[in-house]
């Protein structure tokens, strides 16, 4: 099962306000990332935590556009490491796709500070649901 590339965090949820739709998205995406499948490696806790830790560090220092957009190449590197020599899919690729799109939506926002906070809130929900699904 692969993630539907059209199922992304909505621009409104990032740029304006987090709603129940964000929570439902986070639950579906967190569950999907943790699901063990024959043809796709799940996103590991360490992969998720590494990226989440970097986002939380940025939250502590405040939004910095350069540091924030540099998360995309860090994610791309993690995808490359995960795929190194493997033929089957890795869910980190879908994680990269969804989070890169959300990072772009923060960057395109009129109020980048607010969008950054909304991004973090949604990302925290994804982490929480991933943890729950991992225990199933």
Secondary structure, DSSP 4 states (H G I P E B T S, - for coil): ----TT----HHHHHT---HHHHHHHHHHHHHHH--BTTEEPPPHHHHHHHHHHHHHHHHH---HHHHHTHHHHHHHHHHHHHTT--SEETHHHHHHHHHHHHHHHHT-SSHHHHHHHHHHHHHHHHHHHHHHHT-
